[in-house]
Every structure is written in C-alpha cells, then in structure tokens.
Amino acid sequence: MINSIRGLILGLAALVVTSSFAQAAGDITAGRKVMVQCQACHGKDGLGKMTYTPNIAGQKYEYLVHALMAYKAGERRSQMMSAVTKSLSQEDIANAAAYYAAIKITVEVPQE
C-alpha cells in the first residue's frame, strides 16, 4: 500500500514536472523564502557547504523538483533531506527549485 502511494506521488510529480504548468509554477521570489531551510547545507548561492553536500546552483528545474519529491516520498533516502522535505508543500518545492535553477553558473573546462 505504501509503495503504491509513493508510486502515485512520484507519478503525479512527474506529470506536473513535464507539464507546461510546471515550467511556470516555480516562483523565484517565493523560493528565496523557502531556501532559508536549504541554505545551511546548499547556501544562498547553491554551492554545497560541506564535502558531502552537492552543488545545486543552476541545476535543471525539473531535476530539482523530481529529487525533492523523491526525498519527500521516501524513494530517495537522506536523513537530512527527508527531514527538510517533510514540511515542504508542492508549491514550496516548485519555488525552491525555481530559485536554485535560476542561479547563473559558469563552467571552465580544465586545459590540458
């Protein structure tokens, strides 16, 4: 029963993420307020503050929403992320994803 509910949640999240509604759903300004819960590990700039915390600045919106929904549903496991996502609504997730996805990053390929 629990697995089918998790599957349903992830399936619905996938539909929302791939819909045109999802593309416009995230609000960067509102995401700044949600991001307060994220910044201890990921920072305001989206750069991981600890060796085991990934950089999420400039990450794809769809990926961030999918990952956060997976943590919330228990499909992806991390004690810290599960605790943080537990209290986030779908709107909070969309807004946080929009905020971090909007951060501009530059990439420099190492020279040989």
Jmol script that loads the backbone (N, CA, C; Angstrom):
load data "model"
ATOM      1  N   MET A   1       0.820  -1.190   0.000  1.00  0.00           N
ATOM      2  CA  MET A   1       0.000   0.000   0.000  1.00  0.00           C
ATOM      3  C   MET A   1       0.866   1.257   0.000  1.00  0.00           C
ATOM      4  N   ILE A   2       1.874   1.282   0.897  1.00  0.00           N
ATOM      5  CA  ILE A   2       2.746   2.449   0.985  1.00  0.00           C
ATOM      6  C   ILE A   2       3.518   2.635  -0.311  1.00  0.00           C
ATOM      7  N   ASN A   3       4.020   1.538  -0.900  1.00  0.00           N
ATOM      8  CA  ASN A   3       4.750   1.643  -2.161  1.00  0.00           C
ATOM      9  C   ASN A   3       3.860   2.164  -3.281  1.00  0.00           C
ATOM     10  N   SER A   4       2.594   1.760  -3.285  1.00  0.00           N
ATOM     11  CA  SER A   4       1.700   2.243  -4.342  1.00  0.00           C
ATOM     12  C   SER A   4       1.398   3.731  -4.157  1.00  0.00           C
ATOM     13  N   ILE A   5       1.311   4.190  -2.907  1.00  0.00           N
ATOM     14  CA  ILE A   5       1.098   5.618  -2.645  1.00  0.00           C
ATOM     15  C   ILE A   5       2.329   6.405  -3.065  1.00  0.00           C
ATOM     16  N   ARG A   6       3.511   5.895  -2.733  1.00  0.00           N
ATOM     17  CA  ARG A   6       4.753   6.555  -3.150  1.00  0.00           C
ATOM     18  C   ARG A   6       4.834   6.616  -4.668  1.00  0.00           C
ATOM     19  N   GLY A   7       4.483   5.514  -5.322  1.00  0.00           N
ATOM     20  CA  GLY A   7       4.494   5.481  -6.778  1.00  0.00           C
ATOM     21  C   GLY A   7       3.531   6.493  -7.367  1.00  0.00           C
ATOM     22  N   LEU A   8       2.375   6.608  -6.748  1.00  0.00           N
ATOM     23  CA  LEU A   8       1.380   7.576  -7.203  1.00  0.00           C
ATOM     24  C   LEU A   8       1.895   9.005  -7.046  1.00  0.00           C
ATOM     25  N   ILE A   9       2.499   9.287  -5.900  1.00  0.00           N
ATOM     26  CA  ILE A   9       3.053  10.625  -5.660  1.00  0.00           C
ATOM     27  C   ILE A   9       4.134  10.945  -6.677  1.00  0.00           C
ATOM     28  N   LEU A  10       5.056   9.997  -6.905  1.00  0.00           N
ATOM     29  CA  LEU A  10       6.127  10.242  -7.878  1.00  0.00           C
ATOM     30  C   LEU A  10       5.574  10.345  -9.293  1.00  0.00           C
ATOM     31  N   GLY A  11       4.567   9.548  -9.621  1.00  0.00           N
ATOM     32  CA  GLY A  11       3.949   9.632 -10.940  1.00  0.00           C
ATOM     33  C   GLY A  11       3.288  10.969 -11.165  1.00  0.00           C
ATOM     34  N   LEU A  12       2.559  11.437 -10.164  1.00  0.00           N
ATOM     35  CA  LEU A  12       1.928  12.755 -10.264  1.00  0.00           C
ATOM     36  C   LEU A  12       2.975  13.856 -10.346  1.00  0.00           C
ATOM     37  N   ALA A  13       4.048  13.706  -9.580  1.00  0.00           N
ATOM     38  CA  ALA A  13       5.126  14.699  -9.646  1.00  0.00           C
ATOM     39  C   ALA A  13       5.739  14.728 -11.038  1.00  0.00           C
ATOM     40  N   ALA A  14       5.909  13.563 -11.638  1.00  0.00           N
ATOM     41  CA  ALA A  14       6.466  13.507 -12.993  1.00  0.00           C
ATOM     42  C   ALA A  14       5.539  14.196 -13.986  1.00  0.00           C
ATOM     43  N   LEU A  15       4.235  14.003 -13.833  1.00  0.00           N
ATOM     44  CA  LEU A  15       3.282  14.685 -14.708  1.00  0.00           C
ATOM     45  C   LEU A  15       3.341  16.199 -14.526  1.00  0.00           C
ATOM     46  N   VAL A  16       3.423  16.629 -13.277  1.00  0.00           N
ATOM     47  CA  VAL A  16       3.484  18.060 -13.014  1.00  0.00           C
ATOM     48  C   VAL A  16       4.769  18.652 -13.566  1.00  0.00           C
ATOM     49  N   VAL A  17       5.874  17.952 -13.364  1.00  0.00           N
ATOM     50  CA  VAL A  17       7.177  18.442 -13.823  1.00  0.00           C
ATOM     51  C   VAL A  17       7.227  18.569 -15.331  1.00  0.00           C
ATOM     52  N   THR A  18       6.611  17.646 -16.045  1.00  0.00           N
ATOM     53  CA  THR A  18       6.684  17.673 -17.501  1.00  0.00           C
ATOM     54  C   THR A  18       5.589  18.515 -18.139  1.00  0.00           C
ATOM     55  N   SER A  19       4.667  19.004 -17.348  1.00  0.00           N
ATOM     56  CA  SER A  19       3.591  19.824 -17.916  1.00  0.00           C
ATOM     57  C   SER A  19       4.053  21.256 -18.119  1.00  0.00           C
ATOM     58  N   SER A  20       3.357  21.983 -18.970  1.00  0.00           N
ATOM     59  CA  SER A  20       3.695  23.395 -19.172  1.00  0.00           C
ATOM     60  C   SER A  20       3.396  24.192 -17.913  1.00  0.00           C
ATOM     61  N   PHE A  21       2.455  23.709 -17.082  1.00  0.00           N
ATOM     62  CA  PHE A  21       2.146  24.359 -15.817  1.00  0.00           C
ATOM     63  C   PHE A  21       3.385  24.397 -14.919  1.00  0.00           C
ATOM     64  N   ALA A  22       4.114  23.295 -14.880  1.00  0.00           N
ATOM     65  CA  ALA A  22       5.285  23.207 -14.010  1.00  0.00           C
ATOM     66  C   ALA A  22       6.367  24.175 -14.434  1.00  0.00           C
ATOM     67  N   GLN A  23       6.492  24.415 -15.719  1.00  0.00           N
ATOM     68  CA  GLN A  23       7.536  25.305 -16.193  1.00  0.00           C
ATOM     69  C   GLN A  23       7.348  26.710 -15.635  1.00  0.00           C
ATOM     70  N   ALA A  24       6.113  27.102 -15.419  1.00  0.00           N
ATOM     71  CA  ALA A  24       5.833  28.436 -14.908  1.00  0.00           C
ATOM     72  C   ALA A  24       5.450  28.410 -13.434  1.00  0.00           C
ATOM     73  N   ALA A  25       5.417  27.211 -12.826  1.00  0.00           N
ATOM     74  CA  ALA A  25       4.914  27.070 -11.467  1.00  0.00           C
ATOM     75  C   ALA A  25       5.849  27.642 -10.416  1.00  0.00           C
ATOM     76  N   GLY A  26       7.136  27.520 -10.622  1.00  0.00           N
ATOM     77  CA  GLY A  26       8.078  27.981  -9.616  1.00  0.00           C
ATOM     78  C   GLY A  26       8.196  29.495  -9.594  1.00  0.00           C
ATOM     79  N   ASP A  27       8.195  30.054  -8.416  1.00  0.00           N
ATOM     80  CA  ASP A  27       8.322  31.493  -8.219  1.00  0.00           C
ATOM     81  C   ASP A  27       9.657  31.746  -7.522  1.00  0.00           C
ATOM     82  N   ILE A  28      10.576  32.382  -8.240  1.00  0.00           N
ATOM     83  CA  ILE A  28      11.923  32.604  -7.718  1.00  0.00           C
ATOM     84  C   ILE A  28      11.890  33.433  -6.433  1.00  0.00           C
ATOM     85  N   THR A  29      11.069  34.465  -6.400  1.00  0.00           N
ATOM     86  CA  THR A  29      10.986  35.323  -5.218  1.00  0.00           C
ATOM     87  C   THR A  29      10.484  34.536  -4.016  1.00  0.00           C
ATOM     88  N   ALA A  30       9.447  33.753  -4.210  1.00  0.00           N
ATOM     89  CA  ALA A  30       8.937  32.907  -3.121  1.00  0.00           C
ATOM     90  C   ALA A  30       9.967  31.847  -2.752  1.00  0.00           C
ATOM     91  N   GLY A  31      10.736  31.395  -3.738  1.00  0.00           N
ATOM     92  CA  GLY A  31      11.778  30.403  -3.493  1.00  0.00           C
ATOM     93  C   GLY A  31      12.857  30.901  -2.553  1.00  0.00           C
ATOM     94  N   ARG A  32      13.094  32.204  -2.554  1.00  0.00           N
ATOM     95  CA  ARG A  32      14.079  32.787  -1.617  1.00  0.00           C
ATOM     96  C   ARG A  32      13.651  32.553  -0.173  1.00  0.00           C
ATOM     97  N   LYS A  33      12.348  32.575   0.078  1.00  0.00           N
ATOM     98  CA  LYS A  33      11.844  32.354   1.437  1.00  0.00           C
ATOM     99  C   LYS A  33      11.973  30.884   1.834  1.00  0.00           C
ATOM    100  N   VAL A  34      11.706  29.989   0.883  1.00  0.00           N
ATOM    101  CA  VAL A  34      11.813  28.551   1.146  1.00  0.00           C
ATOM    102  C   VAL A  34      13.278  28.168   1.325  1.00  0.00           C
ATOM    103  N   MET A  35      14.137  28.811   0.552  1.00  0.00           N
ATOM    104  CA  MET A  35      15.557  28.493   0.527  1.00  0.00           C
ATOM    105  C   MET A  35      16.221  28.649   1.893  1.00  0.00           C
ATOM    106  N   VAL A  36      15.614  29.381   2.793  1.00  0.00           N
ATOM    107  CA  VAL A  36      16.176  29.544   4.131  1.00  0.00           C
ATOM    108  C   VAL A  36      16.414  28.182   4.770  1.00  0.00           C
ATOM    109  N   GLN A  37      15.541  27.218   4.476  1.00  0.00           N
ATOM    110  CA  GLN A  37      15.696  25.866   5.014  1.00  0.00           C
ATOM    111  C   GLN A  37      16.839  25.112   4.337  1.00  0.00           C
ATOM    112  N   CYS A  38      17.238  25.531   3.156  1.00  0.00           N
ATOM    113  CA  CYS A  38      18.244  24.833   2.356  1.00  0.00           C
ATOM    114  C   CYS A  38      19.648  25.398   2.532  1.00  0.00           C
ATOM    115  N   GLN A  39      19.719  26.673   2.908  1.00  0.00           N
ATOM    116  CA  GLN A  39      20.992  27.376   2.833  1.00  0.00           C
ATOM    117  C   GLN A  39      22.057  26.899   3.810  1.00  0.00           C
ATOM    118  N   ALA A  40      21.690  26.249   4.901  1.00  0.00           N
ATOM    119  CA  ALA A  40      22.708  25.762   5.832  1.00  0.00           C
ATOM    120  C   ALA A  40      23.650  24.778   5.139  1.00  0.00           C
ATOM    121  N   CYS A  41      23.088  23.957   4.249  1.00  0.00           N
ATOM    122  CA  CYS A  41      23.908  22.968   3.542  1.00  0.00           C
ATOM    123  C   CYS A  41      24.253  23.395   2.118  1.00  0.00           C
ATOM    124  N   HIS A  42      23.289  23.992   1.414  1.00  0.00           N
ATOM    125  CA  HIS A  42      23.478  24.334  -0.004  1.00  0.00           C
ATOM    126  C   HIS A  42      23.796  25.805  -0.228  1.00  0.00           C
ATOM    127  N   GLY A  43      23.672  26.636   0.797  1.00  0.00           N
ATOM    128  CA  GLY A  43      23.985  28.048   0.695  1.00  0.00           C
ATOM    129  C   GLY A  43      22.985  28.829  -0.138  1.00  0.00           C
ATOM    130  N   LYS A  44      23.027  30.137  -0.014  1.00  0.00           N
ATOM    131  CA  LYS A  44      22.192  31.009  -0.836  1.00  0.00           C
ATOM    132  C   LYS A  44      22.610  30.910  -2.294  1.00  0.00           C
ATOM    133  N   ASP A  45      23.891  30.603  -2.484  1.00  0.00           N
ATOM    134  CA  ASP A  45      24.444  30.539  -3.836  1.00  0.00           C
ATOM    135  C   ASP A  45      24.310  29.158  -4.476  1.00  0.00           C
ATOM    136  N   GLY A  46      23.777  28.191  -3.737  1.00  0.00           N
ATOM    137  CA  GLY A  46      23.584  26.852  -4.289  1.00  0.00           C
ATOM    138  C   GLY A  46      24.839  26.002  -4.328  1.00  0.00           C
ATOM    139  N   LEU A  47      25.895  26.459  -3.685  1.00  0.00           N
ATOM    140  CA  LEU A  47      27.146  25.702  -3.648  1.00  0.00           C
ATOM    141  C   LEU A  47      27.244  24.984  -2.318  1.00  0.00           C
ATOM    142  N   GLY A  48      27.385  23.653  -2.382  1.00  0.00           N
ATOM    143  CA  GLY A  48      27.430  22.834  -1.177  1.00  0.00           C
ATOM    144  C   GLY A  48      28.458  23.350  -0.187  1.00  0.00           C
ATOM    145  N   LYS A  49      28.087  23.438   1.069  1.00  0.00           N
ATOM    146  CA  LYS A  49      28.958  23.979   2.109  1.00  0.00           C
ATOM    147  C   LYS A  49      29.771  22.904   2.818  1.00  0.00           C
ATOM    148  N   MET A  50      29.408  21.641   2.604  1.00  0.00           N
ATOM    149  CA  MET A  50      30.129  20.533   3.222  1.00  0.00           C
ATOM    150  C   MET A  50      30.583  19.582   2.122  1.00  0.00           C
ATOM    151  N   THR A  51      31.546  18.759   2.418  1.00  0.00           N
ATOM    152  CA  THR A  51      32.104  17.880   1.387  1.00  0.00           C
ATOM    153  C   THR A  51      31.070  16.912   0.810  1.00  0.00           C
ATOM    154  N   TYR A  52      30.073  16.553   1.559  1.00  0.00           N
ATOM    155  CA  TYR A  52      29.069  15.592   1.096  1.00  0.00           C
ATOM    156  C   TYR A  52      27.791  16.251   0.575  1.00  0.00           C
ATOM    157  N   THR A  53      27.771  17.567   0.499  1.00  0.00           N
ATOM    158  CA  THR A  53      26.592  18.294   0.030  1.00  0.00           C
ATOM    159  C   THR A  53      26.818  18.738  -1.415  1.00  0.00           C
ATOM    160  N   PRO A  54      25.946  18.329  -2.330  1.00  0.00           N
ATOM    161  CA  PRO A  54      26.152  18.691  -3.743  1.00  0.00           C
ATOM    162  C   PRO A  54      25.843  20.156  -4.041  1.00  0.00           C
ATOM    163  N   ASN A  55      26.466  20.640  -5.095  1.00  0.00           N
ATOM    164  CA  ASN A  55      26.130  21.959  -5.631  1.00  0.00           C
ATOM    165  C   ASN A  55      24.818  21.814  -6.398  1.00  0.00           C
ATOM    166  N   ILE A  56      23.889  22.729  -6.169  1.00  0.00           N
ATOM    167  CA  ILE A  56      22.622  22.682  -6.899  1.00  0.00           C
ATOM    168  C   ILE A  56      22.354  23.967  -7.674  1.00  0.00           C
ATOM    169  N   ALA A  57      23.287  24.901  -7.631  1.00  0.00           N
ATOM    170  CA  ALA A  57      23.134  26.149  -8.382  1.00  0.00           C
ATOM    171  C   ALA A  57      23.052  25.841  -9.866  1.00  0.00           C
ATOM    172  N   GLY A  58      22.057  26.418 -10.529  1.00  0.00           N
ATOM    173  CA  GLY A  58      21.932  26.245 -11.969  1.00  0.00           C
ATOM    174  C   GLY A  58      21.457  24.865 -12.399  1.00  0.00           C
ATOM    175  N   GLN A  59      21.119  24.017 -11.437  1.00  0.00           N
ATOM    176  CA  GLN A  59      20.625  22.672 -11.770  1.00  0.00           C
ATOM    177  C   GLN A  59      19.279  22.811 -12.478  1.00  0.00           C
ATOM    178  N   LYS A  60      18.935  21.866 -13.275  1.00  0.00           N
ATOM    179  CA  LYS A  60      17.662  21.903 -14.008  1.00  0.00           C
ATOM    180  C   LYS A  60      16.475  21.884 -13.036  1.00  0.00           C
ATOM    181  N   TYR A  61      15.515  22.745 -13.319  1.00  0.00           N
ATOM    182  CA  TYR A  61      14.310  22.863 -12.504  1.00  0.00           C
ATOM    183  C   TYR A  61      13.629  21.500 -12.338  1.00  0.00           C
ATOM    184  N   GLU A  62      13.432  20.804 -13.443  1.00  0.00           N
ATOM    185  CA  GLU A  62      12.734  19.519 -13.416  1.00  0.00           C
ATOM    186  C   GLU A  62      13.456  18.506 -12.536  1.00  0.00           C
ATOM    187  N   TYR A  63      14.774  18.494 -12.616  1.00  0.00           N
ATOM    188  CA  TYR A  63      15.557  17.566 -11.801  1.00  0.00           C
ATOM    189  C   TYR A  63      15.382  17.887 -10.321  1.00  0.00           C
ATOM    190  N   LEU A  64      15.470  19.168  -9.975  1.00  0.00           N
ATOM    191  CA  LEU A  64      15.336  19.554  -8.568  1.00  0.00           C
ATOM    192  C   LEU A  64      13.963  19.181  -8.018  1.00  0.00           C
ATOM    193  N   VAL A  65      12.910  19.440  -8.785  1.00  0.00           N
ATOM    194  CA  VAL A  65      11.560  19.080  -8.340  1.00  0.00           C
ATOM    195  C   VAL A  65      11.467  17.567  -8.158  1.00  0.00           C
ATOM    196  N   HIS A  66      11.945  16.825  -9.140  1.00  0.00           N
ATOM    197  CA  HIS A  66      11.885  15.359  -9.064  1.00  0.00           C
ATOM    198  C   HIS A  66      12.661  14.851  -7.842  1.00  0.00           C
ATOM    199  N   ALA A  67      13.857  15.363  -7.620  1.00  0.00           N
ATOM    200  CA  ALA A  67      14.672  14.913  -6.490  1.00  0.00           C
ATOM    201  C   ALA A  67      13.997  15.239  -5.160  1.00  0.00           C
ATOM    202  N   LEU A  68      13.487  16.454  -5.025  1.00  0.00           N
ATOM    203  CA  LEU A  68      12.826  16.841  -3.780  1.00  0.00           C
ATOM    204  C   LEU A  68      11.573  16.013  -3.519  1.00  0.00           C
ATOM    205  N   MET A  69      10.800  15.751  -4.564  1.00  0.00           N
ATOM    206  CA  MET A  69       9.606  14.917  -4.406  1.00  0.00           C
ATOM    207  C   MET A  69       9.991  13.483  -4.022  1.00  0.00           C
ATOM    208  N   ALA A  70      11.083  12.993  -4.572  1.00  0.00           N
ATOM    209  CA  ALA A  70      11.546  11.639  -4.237  1.00  0.00           C
ATOM    210  C   ALA A  70      11.982  11.562  -2.777  1.00  0.00           C
ATOM    211  N   TYR A  71      12.662  12.590  -2.276  1.00  0.00           N
ATOM    212  CA  TYR A  71      13.017  12.619  -0.845  1.00  0.00           C
ATOM    213  C   TYR A  71      11.755  12.663   0.003  1.00  0.00           C
ATOM    214  N   LYS A  72      10.815  13.490  -0.387  1.00  0.00           N
ATOM    215  CA  LYS A  72       9.568  13.634   0.365  1.00  0.00           C
ATOM    216  C   LYS A  72       8.791  12.315   0.414  1.00  0.00           C
ATOM    217  N   ALA A  73       8.782  11.577  -0.695  1.00  0.00           N
ATOM    218  CA  ALA A  73       8.058  10.308  -0.774  1.00  0.00           C
ATOM    219  C   ALA A  73       8.837   9.143  -0.159  1.00  0.00           C
ATOM    220  N   GLY A  74      10.096   9.370   0.202  1.00  0.00           N
ATOM    221  CA  GLY A  74      10.916   8.299   0.775  1.00  0.00           C
ATOM    222  C   GLY A  74      11.562   7.408  -0.264  1.00  0.00           C
ATOM    223  N   GLU A  75      11.431   7.765  -1.546  1.00  0.00           N
ATOM    224  CA  GLU A  75      12.043   6.974  -2.613  1.00  0.00           C
ATOM    225  C   GLU A  75      13.545   7.221  -2.704  1.00  0.00           C
ATOM    226  N   ARG A  76      13.961   8.378  -2.296  1.00  0.00           N
ATOM    227  CA  ARG A  76      15.369   8.737  -2.238  1.00  0.00           C
ATOM    228  C   ARG A  76      15.664   8.967  -0.768  1.00  0.00           C
ATOM    229  N   ARG A  77      16.774   8.436  -0.283  1.00  0.00           N
ATOM    230  CA  ARG A  77      17.000   8.459   1.159  1.00  0.00           C
ATOM    231  C   ARG A  77      18.170   9.361   1.563  1.00  0.00           C
ATOM    232  N   SER A  78      17.866  10.199   2.525  1.00  0.00           N
ATOM    233  CA  SER A  78      18.851  11.036   3.204  1.00  0.00           C
ATOM    234  C   SER A  78      18.144  11.541   4.449  1.00  0.00           C
ATOM    235  N   GLN A  79      18.743  11.303   5.598  1.00  0.00           N
ATOM    236  CA  GLN A  79      18.097  11.713   6.844  1.00  0.00           C
ATOM    237  C   GLN A  79      17.831  13.222   6.838  1.00  0.00           C
ATOM    238  N   MET A  80      18.812  14.005   6.418  1.00  0.00           N
ATOM    239  CA  MET A  80      18.650  15.461   6.412  1.00  0.00           C
ATOM    240  C   MET A  80      17.602  15.903   5.394  1.00  0.00           C
ATOM    241  N   MET A  81      17.693  15.394   4.163  1.00  0.00           N
ATOM    242  CA  MET A  81      16.764  15.817   3.113  1.00  0.00           C
ATOM    243  C   MET A  81      15.336  15.357   3.426  1.00  0.00           C
ATOM    244  N   SER A  82      15.190  14.185   3.992  1.00  0.00           N
ATOM    245  CA  SER A  82      13.856  13.706   4.361  1.00  0.00           C
ATOM    246  C   SER A  82      13.239  14.611   5.422  1.00  0.00           C
ATOM    247  N   ALA A  83      14.049  15.042   6.378  1.00  0.00           N
ATOM    248  CA  ALA A  83      13.545  15.938   7.427  1.00  0.00           C
ATOM    249  C   ALA A  83      13.138  17.291   6.845  1.00  0.00           C
ATOM    250  N   VAL A  84      13.936  17.808   5.916  1.00  0.00           N
ATOM    251  CA  VAL A  84      13.646  19.118   5.328  1.00  0.00           C
ATOM    252  C   VAL A  84      12.419  19.058   4.425  1.00  0.00           C
ATOM    253  N   THR A  85      12.336  18.055   3.565  1.00  0.00           N
ATOM    254  CA  THR A  85      11.245  18.000   2.592  1.00  0.00           C
ATOM    255  C   THR A  85       9.914  17.622   3.228  1.00  0.00           C
ATOM    256  N   LYS A  86       9.953  17.012   4.394  1.00  0.00           N
ATOM    257  CA  LYS A  86       8.723  16.588   5.075  1.00  0.00           C
ATOM    258  C   LYS A  86       7.732  17.741   5.228  1.00  0.00           C
ATOM    259  N   SER A  87       8.242  18.919   5.538  1.00  0.00           N
ATOM    260  CA  SER A  87       7.360  20.067   5.792  1.00  0.00           C
ATOM    261  C   SER A  87       7.098  20.917   4.547  1.00  0.00           C
ATOM    262  N   LEU A  88       7.714  20.578   3.414  1.00  0.00           N
ATOM    263  CA  LEU A  88       7.540  21.383   2.203  1.00  0.00           C
ATOM    264  C   LEU A  88       6.295  20.970   1.425  1.00  0.00           C
ATOM    265  N   SER A  89       5.540  21.958   0.982  1.00  0.00           N
ATOM    266  CA  SER A  89       4.405  21.694   0.102  1.00  0.00           C
ATOM    267  C   SER A  89       4.933  21.555  -1.323  1.00  0.00           C
ATOM    268  N   GLN A  90       4.071  21.127  -2.241  1.00  0.00           N
ATOM    269  CA  GLN A  90       4.479  21.052  -3.645  1.00  0.00           C
ATOM    270  C   GLN A  90       4.838  22.435  -4.167  1.00  0.00           C
ATOM    271  N   GLU A  91       4.126  23.445  -3.711  1.00  0.00           N
ATOM    272  CA  GLU A  91       4.424  24.817  -4.122  1.00  0.00           C
ATOM    273  C   GLU A  91       5.794  25.255  -3.596  1.00  0.00           C
ATOM    274  N   ASP A  92       6.098  24.908  -2.340  1.00  0.00           N
ATOM    275  CA  ASP A  92       7.411  25.220  -1.772  1.00  0.00           C
ATOM    276  C   ASP A  92       8.517  24.563  -2.594  1.00  0.00           C
ATOM    277  N   ILE A  93       8.303  23.302  -2.959  1.00  0.00           N
ATOM    278  CA  ILE A  93       9.289  22.562  -3.752  1.00  0.00           C
ATOM    279  C   ILE A  93       9.489  23.232  -5.107  1.00  0.00           C
ATOM    280  N   ALA A  94       8.402  23.600  -5.767  1.00  0.00           N
ATOM    281  CA  ALA A  94       8.495  24.271  -7.067  1.00  0.00           C
ATOM    282  C   ALA A  94       9.226  25.600  -6.937  1.00  0.00           C
ATOM    283  N   ASN A  95       8.956  26.325  -5.865  1.00  0.00           N
ATOM    284  CA  ASN A  95       9.588  27.630  -5.674  1.00  0.00           C
ATOM    285  C   ASN A  95      11.079  27.509  -5.357  1.00  0.00           C
ATOM    286  N   ALA A  96      11.438  26.576  -4.481  1.00  0.00           N
ATOM    287  CA  ALA A  96      12.856  26.369  -4.166  1.00  0.00           C
ATOM    288  C   ALA A  96      13.610  25.923  -5.416  1.00  0.00           C
ATOM    289  N   ALA A  97      12.997  25.031  -6.188  1.00  0.00           N
ATOM    290  CA  ALA A  97      13.625  24.553  -7.430  1.00  0.00           C
ATOM    291  C   ALA A  97      13.809  25.708  -8.410  1.00  0.00           C
ATOM    292  N   ALA A  98      12.813  26.580  -8.509  1.00  0.00           N
ATOM    293  CA  ALA A  98      12.911  27.737  -9.407  1.00  0.00           C
ATOM    294  C   ALA A  98      14.046  28.658  -8.970  1.00  0.00           C
ATOM    295  N   TYR A  99      14.172  28.869  -7.670  1.00  0.00           N
ATOM    296  CA  TYR A  99      15.232  29.734  -7.146  1.00  0.00           C
ATOM    297  C   TYR A  99      16.610  29.187  -7.511  1.00  0.00           C
ATOM    298  N   TYR A 100      16.870  27.936  -7.155  1.00  0.00           N
ATOM    299  CA  TYR A 100      18.200  27.371  -7.396  1.00  0.00           C
ATOM    300  C   TYR A 100      18.472  27.182  -8.886  1.00  0.00           C
ATOM    301  N   ALA A 101      17.456  26.864  -9.663  1.00  0.00           N
ATOM    302  CA  ALA A 101      17.638  26.710 -11.116  1.00  0.00           C
ATOM    303  C   ALA A 101      17.969  28.046 -11.775  1.00  0.00           C
ATOM    304  N   ALA A 102      17.507  29.144 -11.197  1.00  0.00           N
ATOM    305  CA  ALA A 102      17.725  30.467 -11.785  1.00  0.00           C
ATOM    306  C   ALA A 102      19.122  31.026 -11.530  1.00  0.00           C
ATOM    307  N   ILE A 103      19.865  30.403 -10.625  1.00  0.00           N
ATOM    308  CA  ILE A 103      21.219  30.892 -10.349  1.00  0.00           C
ATOM    309  C   ILE A 103      22.088  30.633 -11.569  1.00  0.00           C
ATOM    310  N   LYS A 104      22.734  31.658 -12.042  1.00  0.00           N
ATOM    311  CA  LYS A 104      23.597  31.545 -13.223  1.00  0.00           C
ATOM    312  C   LYS A 104      24.960  31.005 -12.796  1.00  0.00           C
ATOM    313  N   ILE A 105      25.419  30.027 -13.525  1.00  0.00           N
ATOM    314  CA  ILE A 105      26.747  29.467 -13.250  1.00  0.00           C
ATOM    315  C   ILE A 105      27.586  29.536 -14.525  1.00  0.00           C
ATOM    316  N   THR A 106      28.862  29.517 -14.342  1.00  0.00           N
ATOM    317  CA  THR A 106      29.765  29.446 -15.488  1.00  0.00           C
ATOM    318  C   THR A 106      30.633  28.204 -15.296  1.00  0.00           C
ATOM    319  N   VAL A 107      31.034  27.649 -16.407  1.00  0.00           N
ATOM    320  CA  VAL A 107      31.840  26.444 -16.372  1.00  0.00           C
ATOM    321  C   VAL A 107      33.147  26.719 -17.090  1.00  0.00           C
ATOM    322  N   GLU A 108      34.219  26.297 -16.495  1.00  0.00           N
ATOM    323  CA  GLU A 108      35.535  26.442 -17.102  1.00  0.00           C
ATOM    324  C   GLU A 108      36.139  25.053 -17.248  1.00  0.00           C
ATOM    325  N   VAL A 109      36.337  24.639 -18.467  1.00  0.00           N
ATOM    326  CA  VAL A 109      36.910  23.330 -18.733  1.00  0.00           C
ATOM    327  C   VAL A 109      38.416  23.398 -18.478  1.00  0.00           C
ATOM    328  N   PRO A 110      38.957  22.425 -17.751  1.00  0.00           N
ATOM    329  CA  PRO A 110      40.407  22.470 -17.474  1.00  0.00           C
ATOM    330  C   PRO A 110      41.200  22.339 -18.778  1.00  0.00           C
ATOM    331  N   GLN A 111      42.281  23.079 -18.824  1.00  0.00           N
ATOM    332  CA  GLN A 111      43.141  22.994 -20.003  1.00  0.00           C
ATOM    333  C   GLN A 111      44.156  21.889 -19.812  1.00  0.00           C
ATOM    334  N   GLU A 112      44.515  21.288 -20.894  1.00  0.00           N
ATOM    335  CA  GLU A 112      45.475  20.174 -20.820  1.00  0.00           C
ATOM    336  C   GLU A 112      46.881  20.669 -20.714  1.00  0.00           C
TER     337      GLU A 112
END
end "model"
wireframe off; spacefill off
backbone 0.3
color backbone group
